[in-house]
Amino acid sequence: MNNKLYVGNLSYDTGEAKLRELFSPAGTIRSVAIPMDRMTNKPRGFAFVEMESGADALKAIKLCNGQTVDGREIKVNEAKPMENRSSGGDTRRNDQNRW
């Protein structure tokens, strides 16, 4: 299993410290990334948490998926690699759940 997790349905008030507190019982956390909207400079409502190992990531999914954090039921699953984007055409993209 990949050790990078997608955390969705986050409150805009949820920060890195809260995510570290939530995920730390599952094991060692390598990194937490909360993407920001370029226009508003506010969180986009999702994050990526990288655990030390695949086993820690699996444990984190079991412990954290469905938990209520800052009033929102979060979704936690394995992050999928970002797909290659072409240089032209449609500028819309859905990069949630992608790293």
C-alpha positions as CSV (number, residue, x, y, z in Angstrom):
1,M,0.0,0.0,0.0
2,N,1.1,3.6,-0.7
3,N,2.0,5.6,2.4
4,K,0.4,8.8,1.1
5,L,-3.2,9.5,2.1
6,Y,-5.9,11.7,0.8
7,V,-8.0,13.4,3.5
8,G,-11.2,14.9,2.1
9,N,-14.2,16.9,3.3
10,L,-12.1,18.9,5.6
11,S,-13.4,22.1,7.3
12,Y,-11.5,25.2,6.1
13,D,-10.6,25.7,9.8
14,T,-8.7,22.4,10.1
15,G,-5.0,23.0,10.2
16,E,-1.8,20.9,10.1
17,A,-1.6,20.6,13.9
18,K,-5.1,19.1,14.1
19,L,-4.3,16.6,11.4
20,R,-1.1,15.6,13.1
21,E,-3.0,15.1,16.3
22,L,-5.6,13.0,14.6
23,F,-3.2,10.8,12.6
24,S,-0.3,10.3,15.1
25,P,-2.0,7.4,16.9
26,A,-1.6,5.4,13.6
27,G,2.1,5.8,13.5
28,T,4.9,8.2,12.4
29,I,3.8,11.1,10.1
30,R,6.3,12.1,7.4
31,S,4.4,15.2,6.1
32,V,1.1,17.0,6.0
33,A,0.1,19.2,3.0
34,I,-3.0,21.3,2.9
35,P,-3.4,22.7,-0.7
36,M,-4.4,26.4,-0.8
37,D,-6.7,28.0,-3.4
38,R,-4.5,30.3,-5.6
39,M,-7.2,33.0,-5.9
40,T,-8.4,33.2,-2.3
41,N,-5.3,31.8,-0.5
42,K,-7.7,29.7,1.7
43,P,-7.6,25.9,2.1
44,R,-9.3,23.9,-0.6
45,G,-11.0,21.5,1.8
46,F,-8.7,18.5,1.5
47,A,-5.2,17.5,2.5
48,F,-2.5,14.9,2.0
49,V,-0.9,13.0,4.9
50,E,2.2,10.9,4.3
51,M,2.8,8.2,6.8
52,E,6.1,6.5,7.5
53,S,5.0,3.1,6.1
54,G,2.2,1.4,4.2
55,A,1.2,-0.4,7.4
56,D,0.9,3.0,9.2
57,A,-1.2,4.4,6.3
58,L,-3.6,1.4,6.4
59,K,-3.9,1.8,10.2
60,A,-4.6,5.6,9.7
61,I,-7.4,4.8,7.2
62,K,-9.0,2.4,9.7
63,L,-8.7,4.9,12.6
64,C,-9.5,8.2,10.9
65,N,-11.9,7.5,8.0
66,G,-15.4,8.7,9.1
67,Q,-14.1,10.7,12.1
68,T,-15.8,14.0,12.8
69,V,-13.2,16.8,12.7
70,D,-14.2,20.4,13.2
71,G,-17.9,19.5,12.5
72,R,-17.2,17.6,9.3
73,E,-17.1,13.8,8.7
74,I,-13.7,13.3,6.9
75,K,-12.9,10.8,4.3
76,V,-9.5,9.1,4.3
77,N,-8.2,6.8,1.6
78,E,-5.0,6.1,-0.3
79,A,-3.9,9.0,-2.5
80,K,-3.7,8.3,-6.2
81,P,-0.8,9.7,-8.3
82,M,-1.6,12.9,-10.2
83,E,-2.4,12.2,-13.8
84,N,-0.4,13.8,-16.6
85,R,-2.1,16.8,-18.0
86,S,-1.9,18.0,-21.6
87,S,-0.6,21.5,-22.3
88,G,-3.7,22.7,-24.1
89,G,-7.4,22.3,-24.2
90,D,-9.6,22.3,-21.1
91,T,-8.1,24.3,-18.2
92,R,-10.5,22.8,-15.7
93,R,-9.1,20.0,-13.6
94,N,-10.2,17.8,-10.7
95,D,-7.0,17.1,-8.8
96,Q,-8.6,16.1,-5.6
97,N,-7.4,12.8,-4.3
98,R,-4.3,13.2,-6.5
99,W,-0.8,14.1,-5.4
